[in-house]
Every structure is written in C-alpha cells, then in structure tokens.
Amino acid sequence: MDNTLKVTIIVPIYNVEGYIRQSIESIIKQKYTNFEAILVDDGSTDMSYQLAKRYTQDDDRFILIQTANFGQSHARNVGLKKATGDLIAFLDPDDIYDPLFLYDAVLRFDDDTDLISYLFPKQKKRLSGGDVSIDSFISEMFLGRIGTVVWNKVFRRNTLCGVFFPEGEVHEEILFFMHAFQNIIKCKIIDEDRYFYRENRDGNTNMTFDEGRIKLVNHQLDFIEWAHKEGYSKAYSAMIVNVLIFLMNYIRQVSMLRKIEYKNYAVQVFNDVFLRKFRLSMVFEHGQASLAIIYFRIRLMLEY
C-alpha cells in the first residue's frame, strides 16, 4: 500500500440536508486516510451548507466551498480546479462510500494505472477483475456493468488536466469520459461493489423523465465515432446497442406522453443509427438486447 498517494474526493452538494451527514461520515470512516474532501455547495436553499460546515469544521481534510446555483457540473469543475491529490474520486452527496472504497482502489494503483472502477451498484453478473484494455473498459461501461458514471471510479489526476464536465448538458459524464480517455492508457476493474447508491429520493433527476435527454444521443454518437476511429470494436458494438436501447425506451415514454414531435425526432434518429451502424454480428455479441432492437425496428416499419 502506497500511503503517499493523496486522494481528492469531490462532492457536489445541492439540497440534500436529509442525507449529507451520512455521506460525510462515510468519508470520515475511510480506512485510507490520506485524502482531501472538497465539498462544493451549489447554492442550496435548505440546510445542506450549514450541516456540511458543522460536520466538517473540526477536520482539516475537508474543504467547504459555497457557490451560486450553477449546477452539478459546475460544482464538480470547481472541485477539479481546487484538487491537489494524486488521484481523483467523486461522491454524490446523497450516497455513501464503503469504508474500503479508497483503500482497495489505492491498493491497486501501480505506477502506470490511470483509472480504476468498481462494479456498478447491485450488479449480479461478476467480472474478471484486474487489468483490462480501454476497449473492454468502455464496453463494460456501456453494458452497464461498471456504468457511465464517475462516482464508482478513481482517476489519476494528471489524466484529467484540461478535462472538465460540460455545464448545462444532460448526462454530462459522457462527454467527460470521451475527453478523459484521450489521456488514459491503463485501466483496471475491481470485482466488488463498494459504493452505495441511493436510488429513491426526492429531487433525484434519474427518477423523473425528461424529454430533453434526447440530447444525450448526440454525445454518445460523438463518443461512438471516436471509439470507431481508435479501433475499439468491443466498445463500438456496446455503445451502438446502448444508444439504440436508450432510443427504444425514450420512444415508448414520449409515445405514452403523446409528445409527437419528440417521438418523430427520436424515431428518425433510431432508424438512422440502426441502418448505418447496427450489424448482425451484434446479435451474437449482445444476444437478447440486439434481438429486442430488431423487433422494435420491425414494429416501427409497420407503424410508419
């Protein structure tokens, strides 16, 4: 264990007064203690800032910053600019770290490792841990096994120089990863789940449908083109299936809400991606998901 590696934990805070104490306590209880935690309050209108100050004021490893309400991406970017650690980790303010989250990650950071990921919470299918290619790592992200999220991952800070979260975007992590992977050479997966994600809470944007999430497709298509140019065939295949499944679910939801304009646009994008990028070989790679895509395409042909 290299105790000299300092970890910066970035926590964006917004109106989470009912959860922030547990989140902070999970940082304090980390077995690995060489860290700084940068808490950025994004203009909370409840008691989040006051509670964060109360729980951290006696621990000089915590840095509390207050800003106007510019959104989660801005708060994370503030943290990135202030970070002094060798490694960067993220924690959402309503979630909890396992006490071994930092310890197990740092333990596996050898001199040339750039990025480590735990499994996405509650994953039933286990993965082979250890070194993986960038192609395989991105593929596992889009297959959902480690997820396209930053909070179950630890980055080497020098790979994030000049890499920030786009502000005012939907699911900004997609573009963040696309830029980060231009600097990342070696990845590892830890075959454990050490991040506790709170799915059901008021204000969780993942719990509500937003028709504006169609913008996510453009980010994914940019990422797909990059992966194709880099020759990452596994990632390319997984990303095509992922974006088509997303569009399928989106079309179903806007159909139920009778959002005809959004539906027509999404159908157009689905058909374009299917005809230009989907390959029958993906059926052998992704089985049931690919068959569902083909079946959905046939239904669209009958409807339009």
C-alpha positions in Angstrom: 0.0 0.0 0.0 1.4 3.4 -1.1 0.2 5.7 1.6 1.9 8.7 -0.1 -0.8 8.8 -2.8 -3.2 11.6 -1.8 -6.8 11.3 -3.0 -9.1 14.2 -3.7 -12.8 13.5 -3.2 -15.1 15.9 -4.9 -18.7 16.2 -3.5 -21.2 18.5 -5.3 -23.9 19.5 -2.8 -27.4 20.7 -3.5 -30.5 20.5 -1.2 -29.6 17.2 0.5 -30.0 18.1 4.1 -31.5 14.7 4.9 -28.5 12.8 3.5 -25.4 14.9 3.8 -24.4 13.7 7.3 -24.3 10.1 6.3 -22.4 10.9 3.1 -19.7 12.9 5.1 -19.5 10.2 7.8 -18.7 7.6 5.1 -15.7 9.7 4.0 -14.5 10.2 7.6 -14.8 6.4 8.2 -12.5 5.5 5.3 -9.7 3.1 6.2 -7.4 5.0 3.8 -6.9 8.4 5.5 -4.6 10.3 3.1 -7.3 12.4 1.4 -8.8 15.8 1.0 -12.5 16.2 0.5 -13.7 19.2 -1.5 -17.4 19.8 -0.8 -18.9 22.4 -3.1 -22.3 23.7 -2.1 -24.2 24.6 -5.3 -26.4 27.3 -3.8 -28.5 25.0 -1.6 -31.7 26.6 -0.3 -32.1 24.2 2.6 -29.7 23.5 5.5 -27.2 21.5 3.4 -24.3 24.0 3.6 -24.8 24.7 7.4 -24.9 20.9 8.1 -21.8 20.3 6.0 -20.0 23.0 7.8 -21.0 21.6 11.2 -19.9 18.0 10.4 -16.5 19.0 8.8 -15.3 22.1 10.7 -13.0 20.1 13.1 -11.4 18.0 10.3 -8.8 20.0 8.2 -9.0 17.4 5.4 -12.3 18.9 4.4 -12.6 22.0 2.3 -16.1 23.6 2.0 -16.9 25.9 -0.8 -20.1 27.8 -1.4 -21.2 29.0 -4.9 -24.3 30.2 -6.6 -26.6 27.6 -8.2 -24.9 26.8 -11.5 -25.5 23.0 -11.4 -23.7 19.8 -10.6 -21.2 20.0 -13.5 -20.0 23.5 -12.3 -19.7 22.3 -8.7 -17.6 19.3 -9.8 -15.4 21.6 -12.0 -14.8 23.8 -9.1 -13.6 20.8 -7.2 -11.3 19.7 -10.1 -9.7 23.1 -10.2 -9.0 23.1 -6.4 -7.8 19.5 -6.3 -4.3 18.8 -5.1 -4.4 15.0 -4.8 -2.6 12.4 -6.9 -5.9 10.7 -7.5 -9.5 12.0 -8.0 -12.6 10.4 -6.7 -16.2 11.6 -6.7 -19.1 11.1 -4.3 -22.7 12.3 -4.7 -24.0 13.9 -1.6 -26.9 11.5 -1.0 -24.7 8.4 -1.5 -22.3 6.5 0.7 -18.8 5.1 0.4 -18.0 1.7 1.8 -15.2 2.1 4.4 -12.8 0.3 2.0 -13.7 2.3 -1.1 -10.4 4.4 -1.1 -8.2 1.7 0.4 -9.0 -1.0 -2.2 -8.7 1.4 -5.0 -5.3 2.9 -3.9 -4.0 -0.6 -3.3 -4.4 -1.4 -7.0 -2.9 1.9 -8.3 0.5 0.9 -9.6 2.8 3.4 -11.3 1.1 3.2 -14.7 -2.6 2.8 -13.8 -4.7 5.7 -14.9 -8.3 4.7 -14.0 -9.9 2.1 -11.7 -13.6 1.3 -11.5 -15.7 -0.7 -9.1 -18.8 -2.6 -10.3 -22.0 -0.6 -10.8 -24.1 -1.0 -7.6 -26.2 -4.2 -7.3 -24.6 -5.8 -10.4 -25.5 -9.5 -10.4 -23.0 -10.5 -13.1 -19.5 -10.6 -11.8 -16.5 -9.6 -14.0 -12.9 -10.7 -14.1 -11.0 -8.1 -12.0 -7.6 -6.6 -12.8 -6.1 -5.0 -15.9 -8.4 -4.6 -18.9 -8.0 -2.9 -22.2 -9.5 0.5 -22.8 -11.7 -1.2 -25.4 -13.1 -3.6 -22.8 -13.4 -1.0 -20.1 -15.5 1.3 -22.3 -17.6 -1.7 -23.4 -18.3 -2.7 -19.7 -19.3 1.0 -19.1 -22.0 1.0 -21.7 -23.1 -2.5 -21.0 -23.9 -1.2 -17.5 -21.6 -3.4 -15.5 -19.4 -0.5 -14.4 -21.7 2.3 -15.7 -21.1 5.6 -17.5 -20.8 7.4 -14.1 -17.8 8.9 -12.3 -18.7 8.1 -8.7 -17.7 4.5 -8.6 -14.3 5.3 -10.3 -10.9 6.7 -9.2 -8.8 8.7 -11.8 -5.2 9.6 -11.8 -5.3 13.4 -11.6 -2.8 14.1 -14.4 -5.0 12.4 -16.9 -7.7 15.0 -16.2 -5.6 18.0 -16.9 -7.9 20.3 -19.0 -10.8 17.8 -18.8 -14.0 19.2 -17.2 -17.7 18.5 -17.1 -19.7 20.4 -19.8 -22.1 22.7 -18.0 -25.8 22.9 -18.8 -25.7 19.4 -20.5 -27.8 16.3 -19.9 -25.7 13.4 -18.6 -22.5 15.3 -18.8 -20.4 12.4 -17.9 -20.5 11.0 -21.4 -18.5 14.0 -22.8 -16.3 14.0 -19.7 -15.3 10.4 -20.4 -14.8 10.9 -24.1 -12.2 13.6 -23.4 -10.6 11.8 -20.4 -10.0 8.6 -22.4 -7.8 10.6 -24.8 -5.3 10.7 -21.9 -5.9 7.3 -20.3 -3.7 4.3 -21.2 -4.2 1.7 -18.5 -7.5 0.7 -16.7 -8.4 -1.8 -14.0 -11.7 -3.1 -12.8 -12.3 -4.2 -9.2 -14.8 -7.0 -9.0 -16.5 -5.5 -6.0 -19.3 -3.0 -5.3 -18.1 -0.5 -2.7 -20.4 2.4 -3.5 -23.9 2.7 -2.1 -26.2 4.5 -4.5 -29.5 5.9 -3.2 -31.9 5.4 -6.0 -35.1 6.7 -4.4 -35.0 10.2 -3.1 -36.8 13.4 -3.8 -35.0 15.5 -6.3 -33.1 12.7 -7.9 -33.2 13.6 -11.6 -32.8 9.9 -12.6 -36.3 9.3 -11.1 -38.1 11.6 -13.5 -38.5 11.5 -17.3 -37.1 14.5 -19.1 -37.7 14.6 -22.9 -34.6 16.8 -23.2 -32.5 13.7 -22.5 -32.6 13.1 -26.3 -29.6 15.4 -26.4 -27.6 12.6 -24.8 -27.7 10.7 -28.1 -25.6 13.3 -29.8 -22.9 13.0 -27.1 -23.0 9.2 -27.4 -22.7 9.4 -31.2 -19.6 11.6 -30.9 -18.2 9.0 -28.4 -19.0 6.2 -30.8 -17.2 7.9 -33.7 -14.2 8.4 -31.5 -14.2 4.7 -30.5 -14.5 3.6 -34.1 -11.5 5.8 -35.2 -9.5 4.3 -32.3 -10.4 0.8 -33.4 -12.2 -0.1 -30.2 -14.5 -2.7 -31.6 -16.0 -4.0 -28.4 -16.7 -0.5 -27.2 -18.2 0.4 -30.5 -20.6 -2.5 -30.5 -21.7 -2.0 -26.9 -22.2 1.7 -27.5 -24.4 1.1 -30.6 -26.6 -1.3 -28.7 -26.7 1.1 -25.7 -27.8 4.1 -27.7 -30.5 2.1 -29.6 -31.9 0.6 -26.3 -32.0 4.2 -24.9 -33.9 5.4 -28.0 -36.3 2.5 -27.8 -37.2 3.4 -24.2 -37.3 7.1 -25.0 -39.7 6.5 -27.9 -42.0 4.4 -25.7 -42.1 7.1 -23.0 -42.8 10.0 -25.3 -45.5 7.9 -27.0 -47.3 7.4 -23.7 -47.0 11.1 -23.0 -48.2 11.9 -26.5 -45.1 14.0 -27.3 -45.4 13.5 -31.0 -42.7 16.0 -32.1 -40.2 14.3 -29.7 -41.3 10.9 -30.8 -40.9 11.6 -34.5 -37.4 13.0 -34.0 -36.3 10.0 -31.9 -37.7 7.6 -34.4 -35.7 9.3 -37.1 -32.5 9.1 -35.1 -33.2 5.4 -34.2 -33.7 4.5 -37.8 -30.6 6.4 -38.9 -28.4 4.7 -36.2 -29.9 1.3 -36.9 -29.4 1.4 -40.7 -26.0 3.0 -40.7 -24.3 1.4 -37.7 -26.1 -1.8 -36.5 -24.6 -5.1 -37.6 -26.0 -8.6 -37.4 -22.8 -9.6 -35.6 -24.1 -7.6 -32.6 -26.8 -10.3 -32.2 -24.0 -12.8 -31.3 -22.3 -10.3 -29.0 -25.3 -8.9 -27.2 -28.0 -11.5 -27.8 -31.3 -10.6 -26.3 -30.7 -6.8 -26.4 -29.9 -7.0 -30.1 -33.0 -9.1 -30.8 -35.2 -6.6 -29.0 -33.7 -3.8 -31.2 -34.5 -5.8 -34.4 -38.0 -6.5 -33.2 -38.6 -2.8 -32.3 -37.3 -1.8 -35.7 -39.8 -4.1 -37.4 -42.6 -2.6 -35.3 -41.5 0.9 -36.4 -41.6 -0.1 -40.1 -45.2 -1.3 -39.7 -46.2 1.9 -37.8 -44.6 4.4 -40.2 
